Amino acid sequence: MNNILIKRVSLNDIAQLQKISRQFFFDTFSATNTEENMKKYLEEELSVEKLTAELNNKDSEFYFATVDDKIVGYLKVNTGQAQTELKGDSGLEIERIYVLKDYHGKGVGQMLYEHALQIARQMQVDYVWLGVWEENRRAVNFYKKNGFVEFDKHIFRLGDDEQTDLMMKLLL
């Protein structure tokens, strides 16, 4: 799929950002979580207010992946104090690579991932890191294939459910 375009997300795109965030999160995680926990997460964590605050953070950047002008995925990277852990100037966090189900296996995730690496190289950081749900084998295998190694674990709370994320790092 060669017609994938990457573009920086701006505040004007907040409605589309919320829509794809909620759609991806629901499609990916609703089967393994309670309806109540999903509803709470979608309303609180993916609210317009929260996404606006994230977009306004100078240490966070969002990028849409589009195919024929349709938004099919997005990337969120964090540096400095915006990082969820490992705060500092020597790393870049890939917080989200979200790709809609219909576009899995079509190079969208790889392209967003490569865009994140390009940003990391431009910023001259020492490593890229991320957290990925241990049950998301597809994502874990994707990162391992791209050279990431597990270095720690942390707890991700979805409503009243505690889930384990694997912390993975790639030295540049």
VOFI-862408 format. One record per residue (C-alpha): x, y, z; residue in one letter. Coordinates in nm, 4 decimals, always signed. Layout:
BEGIN
xx yy zz res
X Y Z A
...
! end
This chain:
BEGIN
xx yy zz res
+0.0000 +0.0000 +0.0000 M
+0.2000 +0.2961 -0.1282 N
-0.0601 +0.5677 -0.0865 N
-0.0163 +0.6010 +0.2924 I
+0.0464 +0.9612 +0.3933 L
+0.1643 +1.0807 +0.7338 I
+0.0575 +1.4234 +0.8562 K
+0.0965 +1.6106 +1.1824 R
-0.2254 +1.6381 +1.3843 V
-0.3362 +1.9885 +1.4865 S
-0.6070 +2.1146 +1.7209 L
-0.8385 +2.1480 +1.4196 N
-0.8258 +1.7672 +1.3953 D
-0.9418 +1.6998 +1.7529 I
-1.2789 +1.5479 +1.6528 A
-1.1125 +1.3019 +1.4125 Q
-0.8448 +1.2227 +1.6712 L
-1.1066 +1.1396 +1.9319 Q
-1.3106 +0.9350 +1.6849 K
-1.0207 +0.7155 +1.5708 I
-0.8841 +0.6817 +1.9268 S
-1.2155 +0.5566 +2.0573 R
-1.2797 +0.3315 +1.7574 Q
-0.9351 +0.1713 +1.7774 F
-0.9454 +0.1265 +2.1538 F
-1.2942 -0.0248 +2.1442 F
-1.2183 -0.2584 +1.8500 D
-0.8923 -0.3744 +2.0055 T
-0.9790 -0.4113 +2.3725 F
-1.3579 -0.4419 +2.4184 S
-1.3610 -0.8221 +2.3848 A
-1.1230 -0.8611 +2.6797 T
-1.2597 -0.5930 +2.9146 N
-1.5882 -0.5200 +3.0889 T
-1.8340 -0.2851 +2.9243 E
-1.8180 -0.0601 +3.2312 E
-1.4373 -0.0312 +3.2274 N
-1.4360 +0.0368 +2.8524 M
-1.7021 +0.3069 +2.8824 K
-1.5133 +0.4791 +3.1655 K
-1.1837 +0.4718 +2.9736 Y
-1.3353 +0.6011 +2.6484 L
-1.5170 +0.8842 +2.8280 E
-1.2342 +0.9919 +3.0600 E
-0.9039 +0.9056 +2.8935 E
-1.0166 +0.9781 +2.5378 L
-1.2263 +1.2877 +2.6093 S
-1.1872 +1.5990 +2.3923 V
-1.0459 +1.7835 +2.6959 E
-0.7789 +1.5210 +2.7660 K
-0.6799 +1.4850 +2.3994 L
-0.6662 +1.8667 +2.3648 T
-0.4327 +1.8868 +2.6641 A
-0.2128 +1.6145 +2.5128 E
-0.2069 +1.7935 +2.1760 L
-0.1140 +2.1219 +2.3482 N
+0.1802 +1.9632 +2.5292 N
+0.4981 +2.0832 +2.3544 K
+0.6685 +1.7502 +2.4352 D
+0.4038 +1.5387 +2.2584 S
+0.3401 +1.5011 +1.8862 E
+0.0562 +1.3236 +1.7036 F
+0.0593 +1.2092 +1.3407 Y
-0.2271 +1.0667 +1.1352 F
-0.1762 +0.7960 +0.8740 A
-0.4193 +0.8453 +0.5877 T
-0.5091 +0.6349 +0.2863 V
-0.7071 +0.8153 +0.0156 D
-0.7826 +1.0965 +0.2651 D
-0.9275 +0.8484 +0.5182 K
-0.7616 +0.8455 +0.8610 I
-0.6603 +0.4830 +0.9220 V
-0.4204 +0.5169 +1.2130 G
-0.2102 +0.7460 +1.4237 Y
+0.1119 +0.7805 +1.6152 L
+0.1736 +0.9607 +1.9436 K
+0.5313 +1.0233 +2.0591 V
+0.6509 +1.1883 +2.3788 N
+0.9794 +1.3413 +2.4864 T
+1.1034 +1.5066 +2.8047 G
+0.8446 +1.5381 +3.0806 Q
+0.5553 +1.4209 +2.8593 A
+0.6903 +1.0652 +2.8739 Q
+0.4830 +0.8373 +3.0932 T
+0.7999 +0.6972 +3.2532 E
+1.1766 +0.7250 +3.1908 L
+1.1411 +1.1043 +3.1812 K
+1.4481 +1.2778 +3.0461 G
+1.6102 +1.3989 +2.7303 D
+1.7881 +1.0820 +2.6213 S
+1.4790 +0.8886 +2.5087 G
+1.1650 +0.9116 +2.2997 L
+0.8477 +0.7258 +2.3969 E
+0.6147 +0.5778 +2.1392 I
+0.2957 +0.6018 +2.3443 E
+0.0502 +0.4969 +2.0741 R
+0.0566 +0.3414 +1.7319 I
-0.3095 +0.2836 +1.6552 Y
-0.4113 +0.1249 +1.3247 V
-0.7716 +0.0375 +1.2387 L
-0.8361 -0.3370 +1.2010 K
-0.9139 -0.3174 +0.8282 D
-0.5631 -0.1826 +0.7722 Y
-0.3649 -0.4360 +0.9771 H
-0.0891 -0.6012 +0.7757 G
-0.0919 -0.3288 +0.5100 K
+0.2207 -0.1399 +0.6179 G
+0.0441 +0.1402 +0.8075 V
+0.1859 +0.0470 +1.1493 G
+0.5326 -0.0010 +1.0027 Q
+0.5189 +0.3403 +0.8378 M
+0.4078 +0.5114 +1.1616 L
+0.6802 +0.3237 +1.3478 Y
+0.9445 +0.4349 +1.0968 E
+0.8192 +0.7929 +1.1309 H
+0.8738 +0.7697 +1.5080 A
+1.2300 +0.6457 +1.4502 L
+1.2941 +0.9317 +1.2100 Q
+1.1831 +1.1805 +1.4794 I
+1.4056 +1.0044 +1.7358 A
+1.7074 +1.0282 +1.5043 R
+1.6421 +1.3957 +1.4296 Q
+1.6265 +1.4620 +1.8043 M
+1.9431 +1.2553 +1.8501 Q
+1.8070 +1.0558 +2.1426 V
+1.9861 +0.7417 +2.2628 D
+1.6856 +0.5115 +2.2639 Y
+1.3183 +0.4669 +2.1825 V
+1.0932 +0.2962 +2.4351 W
+0.7301 +0.1952 +2.4777 L
+0.4866 -0.0036 +2.6858 G
+0.2749 -0.2725 +2.5227 V
+0.0049 -0.4909 +2.6779 W
+0.1526 -0.8375 +2.7386 E
-0.1599 -1.0009 +2.5881 E
-0.1227 -0.8055 +2.2614 N
+0.0985 -1.0686 +2.0980 R
+0.0695 -0.9064 +1.7551 R
+0.2211 -0.5814 +1.8857 A
+0.4813 -0.7526 +2.1067 V
+0.6009 -0.9595 +1.8091 N
+0.6064 -0.6501 +1.5858 F
+0.8388 -0.4671 +1.8274 Y
+1.0614 -0.7710 +1.8855 K
+1.0933 -0.8115 +1.5073 K
+1.2046 -0.4467 +1.4957 N
+1.4788 -0.5020 +1.7544 G
+1.3088 -0.3952 +2.0793 F
+1.4016 -0.5805 +2.3976 V
+1.1958 -0.6100 +2.7144 E
+1.3481 -0.4283 +3.0129 F
+1.0686 -0.3945 +3.2692 D
+0.6926 -0.4162 +3.3296 K
+0.4362 -0.1709 +3.4567 H
+0.0696 -0.1757 +3.5477 I
-0.1869 -0.0163 +3.3193 F
-0.5244 +0.0471 +3.4841 R
-0.8375 +0.0109 +3.2772 L
-1.1189 +0.1052 +3.5130 G
-1.0922 -0.1360 +3.8061 D
-0.8786 -0.3849 +3.6118 D
-0.4996 -0.3933 +3.6438 E
-0.3172 -0.5140 +3.3340 Q
+0.0524 -0.5689 +3.2754 T
+0.2372 -0.3773 +3.0069 D
+0.5777 -0.4934 +2.8911 L
+0.8296 -0.2086 +2.8761 M
+1.0474 -0.2419 +2.5656 M
+1.3455 -0.0409 +2.4474 K
+1.5446 -0.0012 +2.1280 L
+1.8920 +0.1514 +2.1482 L
+1.9726 +0.3780 +1.8522 L
! end
